[in-house]
Amino acid sequence: MFQLDLGSTGRYCDGLNRRSFLKLGVSGMASLGLADVFRARALSSQTGNTTRSTSCILIWLDGGPSHMDLYDMKPDAPAEYRGIWRPIRTRVPGFDITELFPKQARITDKFSMVRSLHHNTGDHFAGGHRMLTTKDMGVSGANNGQRFPGIGAIVAREVGARRPGLPAYAAVPNASSIGLTPGYFGGHMLGAHLNPYQTGGDPNSPTFSVQNLNLAQGLTLDRLEERRSLTRHFDSARRSLERNGTVQAMDRFAQEAFEFVTGPTARNAFDINREDPRLRDMYGRHSWGQSTLLARRLVEAGSTFVNVHFGGWDHHWDLQAGMERYLPMVDSSVSALFQDLDERGLLETTLVVLCGEFSRTPRMNDGGNGGAPRSMGTPGRDHWGDSMFCLLGGGGVRGGIVVGSTDRNGTRPHSRPVTPANIHATIYQVLGIDPRLQLLDPSGRPVNVLEDPTSISELF
């Protein structure tokens, strides 16, 4: 086990430096960690899970992006609400988005938008926990520990990988929610073996490689094969004494773990340099674009749930500079992903979800952060969980649909309120998981994964 410093994604309003540390344990193949992962997956498959071959890519806008500046603009609202940019018409009439999203404007028929999402908290940690687990459970900035498994961990437990040799649940380049790694993406009471497999590094770097697939220091493939041969020798002796399903299953778990580290499937999927340079250009030659492309490679190869981390959205001031830097990168990443999935015949089997832990205040502040107006740059927006957005497309979800609306100034849902549980239920429906699923808590009591298992029917 060792620790890799992945660098910082900026400082959030709570003062914490978002420096991610990725702990890598896969290189220690002498341990049983990977075999435990595959064993858990097989046990889960015995409970009647679906075999529907759909996957999900969750693009997580960590820090809270403003609905008023992206997908739910209010050009007729007072100036202090409507913000700096104007909406533009898109391919779908009535589905206007920010002028900083010209590429997405051409493909709005491929995805839909929920404009009436809300959970009514402006706390980063409470919002993140509600969006990623659907649960309140008292989580806040003062009590920020995970209280329930993240959706990706539940998916990994219920479905497993779509093809052998790939992690069912992965994160590119890391799984970070408000600076906590794996934070609310983690397996929690389901076990650390259901935490996402994190690639680390920067997929935009010319020297990018997935460190997790490297062997421990001093352990070569030949030596690993020797260990494997020795294990087979003792297993063979044991089989003569005990021929039962457990021993045979152990053989299969060990084989899958060995193939994950030494086989070509994962190595090929993680090798982003195999992609056409022109396609890489289309996604954007930046970390966000290349991370999104890598996520597509993973679901194409057989992963079921992949998180992509876009961090740094806590714009209390100088919103203009932040949006003019970030939104073109989102635009290239998202538009390229939908077009790429469609051209590869993967759009019907891959759900794309884009959201963050909350939104920003509809009314802009003065940019002073307690000092003179604009002393911190252009005005910004503060925390807001009463009205939010969520983009969903692919995986059988209809495109070109706008679900719900907010009031004139974007402060609260005006029609068709939607909660995080409804978003999760929709994802479960796409992946073929019963949204009425229950888990056993540490005391052995059954707990509903979703308090409201109703999916968003307009999307199907």
C-alpha positions in Angstrom: 0.0 0.0 0.0 1.3 3.4 -0.9 0.1 6.9 -1.2 0.1 9.1 -4.4 -0.3 12.9 -4.2 -2.6 13.9 -7.1 -2.3 17.7 -6.6 -4.9 20.3 -5.8 -8.2 21.3 -7.5 -8.3 24.7 -5.7 -9.5 25.9 -2.4 -13.2 25.7 -1.4 -15.1 28.1 0.8 -14.6 25.9 3.9 -10.9 26.5 3.7 -9.9 23.0 2.9 -7.3 22.4 0.2 -8.7 19.8 -2.2 -5.6 17.7 -2.4 -6.4 14.2 -3.3 -4.4 11.2 -2.0 -5.0 8.0 -3.9 -4.1 4.9 -1.9 -3.1 2.1 -4.2 -3.2 -1.4 -2.9 -3.7 -3.4 -6.1 0.1 -3.8 -6.6 0.2 -6.0 -3.6 -1.1 -9.1 -5.4 0.1 -11.2 -2.5 -2.8 -9.8 -0.5 -6.3 -11.1 -1.1 -7.9 -7.7 -1.8 -8.8 -8.2 -5.4 -10.0 -11.8 -4.9 -12.3 -10.4 -2.2 -13.7 -7.9 -4.7 -14.5 -10.6 -7.2 -15.9 -12.9 -4.4 -18.3 -10.1 -3.3 -19.4 -9.6 -6.9 -20.2 -13.3 -7.3 -22.1 -13.5 -4.1 -24.2 -10.5 -5.2 -25.0 -12.1 -8.5 -26.6 -15.0 -6.7 -29.3 -12.7 -5.4 -31.1 -12.4 -8.7 -29.5 -9.4 -10.3 -30.2 -8.4 -13.8 -27.9 -9.2 -16.8 -28.9 -6.1 -18.7 -25.7 -4.8 -20.3 -26.0 -1.0 -19.6 -23.5 1.2 -18.0 -23.4 4.7 -16.5 -20.9 7.6 -16.7 -21.4 10.1 -13.9 -19.7 13.5 -14.5 -19.4 15.1 -11.1 -19.1 18.9 -11.0 -17.6 19.1 -7.5 -18.2 22.3 -5.7 -21.7 23.2 -7.0 -22.3 24.7 -10.5 -24.9 27.4 -11.0 -28.1 26.3 -12.8 -28.7 30.0 -13.7 -25.4 30.2 -15.7 -25.6 26.8 -17.4 -28.9 25.0 -18.2 -31.7 27.1 -16.7 -31.1 30.7 -17.6 -33.5 33.5 -16.9 -33.0 36.3 -19.4 -36.1 38.1 -18.3 -35.2 38.1 -14.6 -33.7 41.3 -12.9 -30.1 41.8 -13.8 -28.8 40.7 -10.4 -30.4 37.3 -11.0 -30.0 36.7 -14.8 -26.3 37.0 -14.6 -23.7 37.8 -17.2 -24.4 35.5 -20.2 -27.4 35.1 -22.5 -29.1 31.9 -23.5 -28.9 30.5 -27.0 -31.4 28.4 -28.9 -30.6 24.8 -29.4 -31.6 22.0 -31.8 -34.6 21.4 -29.6 -37.1 24.3 -29.5 -37.6 25.6 -25.9 -34.4 23.9 -24.7 -32.2 27.0 -24.4 -28.8 26.9 -22.7 -25.9 29.2 -22.0 -24.1 30.8 -24.9 -20.9 29.3 -23.6 -22.3 25.8 -24.6 -22.5 26.1 -28.5 -21.4 22.5 -29.1 -24.0 21.1 -26.7 -26.6 23.3 -28.4 -26.2 21.2 -31.5 -27.0 17.9 -29.8 -29.7 18.6 -27.2 -31.7 15.9 -29.0 -29.3 13.4 -27.4 -29.9 14.3 -23.8 -32.5 15.7 -21.4 -32.5 18.2 -18.6 -34.1 18.1 -15.2 -34.6 21.7 -14.1 -36.6 21.1 -10.9 -34.2 19.1 -8.9 -33.8 20.2 -5.3 -32.8 18.9 -1.8 -32.9 22.2 0.1 -29.5 22.3 1.7 -26.6 24.7 1.0 -24.1 22.7 2.9 -21.4 21.2 0.6 -21.2 17.9 2.6 -25.0 17.6 3.2 -25.6 18.3 -0.5 -22.9 15.8 -1.6 -24.2 13.1 0.6 -27.8 13.6 -0.6 -26.9 13.6 -4.2 -24.6 10.6 -4.1 -26.5 8.5 -1.6 -29.9 10.2 -1.5 -29.7 10.2 2.3 -29.7 13.1 4.8 -28.7 11.2 8.0 -27.4 14.4 9.7 -24.4 14.8 7.4 -23.0 18.4 7.4 -19.8 20.3 7.4 -19.5 19.7 11.1 -20.3 16.0 10.8 -19.1 15.0 7.3 -18.5 11.3 7.6 -20.2 9.0 5.1 -23.4 7.4 6.5 -24.6 5.3 3.5 -23.0 3.7 0.4 -22.7 5.7 -2.7 -24.7 4.8 -5.8 -21.7 3.5 -7.7 -20.8 1.1 -4.9 -24.4 -0.2 -4.8 -24.3 -0.7 -8.6 -21.0 -2.6 -8.3 -22.4 -4.9 -5.7 -25.6 -5.6 -7.5 -24.3 -5.9 -11.1 -20.6 -6.3 -11.2 -18.5 -5.6 -14.3 -20.1 -6.2 -17.6 -17.0 -8.1 -18.8 -14.3 -9.9 -16.9 -10.9 -8.2 -16.4 -12.3 -4.7 -15.7 -13.3 -3.0 -12.5 -17.1 -2.7 -12.2 -16.8 0.7 -10.5 -14.1 3.2 -11.5 -13.2 6.8 -11.0 -11.2 9.1 -13.4 -8.9 10.5 -12.3 -10.2 10.2 -8.7 -13.3 9.9 -6.6 -13.5 13.0 -4.5 -16.6 14.6 -3.1 -15.9 18.0 -1.4 -12.3 17.0 -0.9 -13.1 13.6 0.7 -11.7 10.6 -1.1 -13.5 8.4 -1.8 -16.0 10.4 0.2 -19.6 9.7 -0.5 -18.6 7.6 -3.6 -17.4 4.9 -1.2 -18.8 1.5 -0.3 -19.3 2.4 3.4 -21.1 -0.5 5.2 -20.8 -2.6 2.0 -17.1 -2.7 2.5 -14.0 -0.9 1.1 -13.7 -3.5 -1.7 -16.7 -1.7 -3.3 -14.9 1.7 -3.3 -14.2 2.9 -6.8 -11.1 1.9 -8.6 -9.2 5.2 -9.1 -6.9 5.7 -12.0 -5.0 8.7 -10.5 -2.8 10.9 -12.6 -3.8 13.2 -15.4 -5.2 11.5 -18.5 -4.1 14.6 -20.5 -0.5 14.0 -19.7 1.7 12.5 -22.4 3.1 10.2 -19.8 -0.2 9.1 -18.3 -0.4 5.6 -17.0 -2.5 3.8 -14.5 -0.2 3.2 -11.6 -2.6 0.7 -10.0 -1.7 -1.9 -12.6 2.0 -1.8 -11.8 3.4 -4.6 -9.7 4.8 -4.1 -6.3 8.5 -3.3 -6.1 10.6 -6.3 -6.7 7.6 -8.4 -8.0 8.0 -9.3 -11.6 5.5 -11.2 -13.8 7.7 -14.2 -13.6 7.8 -14.1 -9.8 4.1 -13.5 -9.7 3.5 -16.6 -11.9 5.8 -18.6 -9.6 3.6 -17.6 -6.7 0.6 -18.5 -8.6 2.0 -21.9 -9.6 2.9 -22.5 -5.9 -0.6 -21.6 -4.9 -2.0 -24.0 -7.5 0.2 -26.8 -6.2 -1.2 -26.4 -2.6 -4.7 -26.0 -4.0 -4.3 -29.2 -5.9 -3.3 -31.0 -2.7 -6.2 -29.5 -0.9 -8.7 -30.6 -3.6 -7.8 -34.2 -3.0 -9.2 -33.7 0.5 -12.0 -31.3 -0.2 -13.9 -31.2 -3.5 -16.6 -28.7 -3.0 -18.0 -25.5 -4.6 -16.1 -23.2 -2.3 -12.7 -24.5 -3.4 -13.7 -24.3 -7.1 -15.0 -20.7 -6.5 -11.8 -19.7 -4.9 -10.0 -20.8 -8.0 -12.2 -18.6 -10.1 -11.8 -15.5 -7.9 -8.0 -15.9 -7.9 -8.0 -16.3 -11.7 -10.0 -13.1 -12.2 -7.8 -11.1 -9.8 -4.7 -12.4 -11.6 -6.1 -11.5 -15.0 -7.0 -8.0 -13.8 -3.4 -7.2 -13.0 -1.6 -9.2 -15.7 -4.2 -9.6 -18.5 -4.5 -7.3 -21.5 -8.2 -6.2 -21.0 -7.6 -3.5 -18.3 -4.3 -2.4 -19.7 -5.8 -1.8 -23.1 -8.8 0.0 -21.7 -6.7 2.4 -19.7 -4.3 3.1 -22.6 -5.8 6.3 -23.8 -2.9 6.8 -26.3 -4.6 4.2 -28.5 -7.2 6.8 -29.4 -7.2 8.7 -32.7 -5.6 12.2 -32.0 -8.4 13.8 -33.8 -11.0 12.3 -31.4 -8.8 13.4 -28.4 -8.9 16.9 -29.9 -12.7 16.8 -30.1 -13.0 15.9 -26.4 -10.5 18.7 -25.6 -6.8 18.5 -24.7 -7.4 19.1 -21.0 -7.8 16.9 -18.0 -11.6 17.0 -18.1 -11.9 16.1 -21.8 -9.3 13.3 -21.6 -10.9 12.0 -18.4 -14.2 11.8 -20.1 -12.7 10.0 -23.1 -11.1 7.5 -20.7 -14.5 6.9 -19.0 -15.9 6.0 -22.4 -13.1 3.6 -23.0 -13.8 1.9 -19.7 -17.5 1.4 -20.2 -16.8 0.2 -23.8 -14.4 -2.4 -22.4 -16.8 -3.6 -19.6 -16.9 -1.3 -16.6 -20.5 -0.6 -15.3 -20.2 2.6 -13.4 -17.5 5.3 -13.9 -17.2 8.6 -12.1 -15.5 11.5 -13.9 -14.3 14.3 -11.5 -14.6 18.0 -12.6 -13.6 20.0 -9.6 -13.5 23.6 -8.6 -17.0 25.1 -8.9 -17.2 27.0 -5.6 -17.5 30.4 -7.2 -18.5 32.8 -4.4 -16.8 35.6 -6.4 -15.2 36.2 -9.8 -17.8 34.0 -11.3 -17.1 35.4 -14.8 -13.5 34.2 -14.9 -14.5 30.8 -13.5 -17.3 30.2 -16.0 -15.4 31.4 -19.0 -12.6 29.0 -18.1 -14.7 26.0 -17.1 -17.8 26.0 -19.4 -15.9 25.6 -22.7 -14.2 22.5 -21.2 -17.5 21.1 -20.1 -19.0 21.9 -23.5 -16.3 20.0 -25.5 -16.2 17.1 -23.0 -20.0 16.5 -22.9 -20.7 17.1 -26.6 -17.9 14.9 -27.7 -19.0 12.1 -25.3 -22.5 12.0 -26.7 -21.4 12.1 -30.3 -18.7 9.5 -29.7 -21.1 7.1 -27.9 -23.6 7.5 -30.7 -21.2 6.9 -33.5 -19.9 3.7 -31.7 -23.4 2.4 -31.1 -23.0 2.7 -27.4 -25.4 5.5 -26.6 -28.4 3.2 -26.1 -26.4 1.2 -23.5 -24.6 4.1 -21.8 -26.3 6.5 -19.5 -24.5 9.9 -19.0 -25.3 11.9 -15.9 -24.0 15.4 -15.2 -24.6 17.1 -11.8 -23.0 18.5 -8.6 -23.8 18.6 -4.9 -26.0 21.7 -5.2 -26.4 24.9 -7.3 -25.6 28.6 -6.6 -27.8 31.4 -5.4 -30.1 32.8 -8.1 -29.3 36.3 -6.9 -25.7 37.2 -7.4 -23.6 38.8 -4.6 -21.5 42.0 -5.0 -18.2 40.2 -5.3 -16.8 41.6 -2.1 -16.9 38.6 0.2 -17.4 40.9 3.1 -15.2 43.7 1.8 -15.8 46.4 -0.7 -18.0 45.5 -3.7 -16.0 43.7 -6.4 -12.9 43.7 -4.3 -12.6 39.9 -4.9 -13.4 40.3 -8.6 -16.7 40.1 -10.5 -19.8 39.2 -8.5 -20.4 35.5 -7.7 -23.1 33.2 -6.4 -23.3 31.4 -3.0 -24.6 28.0 -1.9 -28.1 27.0 -3.0 -29.9 23.6 -2.9 -33.5 24.8 -3.5 -33.2 24.6 -7.3 -30.7 22.6 -9.2 -30.2 20.8 -12.5 -29.3 17.3 -13.7 -28.4 16.3 -17.2 -29.3 12.7 -18.3 -28.9 11.1 -21.7 -28.3 7.7 -23.3 -29.0 4.3 -21.9 -32.6 4.3 -23.2 -33.4 7.8 -21.8 -35.2 10.0 -24.2 -33.4 13.0 -25.5 -34.6 16.6 -26.0 -36.9 16.6 -22.9 -37.0 19.3 -20.3 -38.4 18.0 -17.0 -39.8 20.5 -14.6 -39.2 24.2 -14.3 -38.2 26.8 -11.7 -39.9 30.1 -10.9 -39.3 33.4 -12.7 -36.1 34.1 -10.8 -34.9 30.5 -10.6 -35.3 30.2 -6.8 -37.4 27.1 -6.4 -39.2 24.4 -8.5 -42.3 25.8 -10.2 -43.4 22.5 -11.7 -42.6 18.8 -11.4 -40.3 18.9 -8.3 -37.6 16.1 -8.5 -35.4 14.8 -5.7 -32.1 13.0 -5.7 -34.0 9.7 -5.0 -35.8 10.1 -8.3 -32.5 10.6 -10.1 -31.1 7.5 -8.5 -34.3 5.5 -9.3 -33.9 6.5 -12.9 -30.3 5.4 -13.0 -31.3 2.1 -11.4 -34.0 1.6 -14.0 -31.5 2.1 -16.8 -29.1 -0.4 -15.2 -31.7 -3.0 -14.5 -31.6 -2.7 -10.7 -34.8 -2.8 -8.7 -35.1 0.7 -7.0 -36.9 -1.0 -4.1 -33.7 -2.7 -3.2 -32.9 -3.0 0.5 -29.5 -3.3 2.3 -28.7 -4.6 5.7 -27.3 -2.0 8.0 -24.5 -2.9 10.5 -27.2 -4.1 13.1 -28.7 -6.4 10.5 -31.8 -4.2 9.9 -33.1 -3.9 6.3 -32.8 -0.4 5.0 -34.4 1.0 1.8 -31.8 2.2 -0.6 -34.3 4.8 -1.8 -37.0 6.3 0.3 -38.8 7.2 -3.0 -38.1 4.5 -5.7 -40.0 6.5 -8.4 -38.0 7.1 -11.6 -38.6 10.1 -13.8 -41.2 8.6 -16.1 -41.0 11.4 -18.7 -37.5 10.2 -19.6 -38.7 6.7 -20.8 
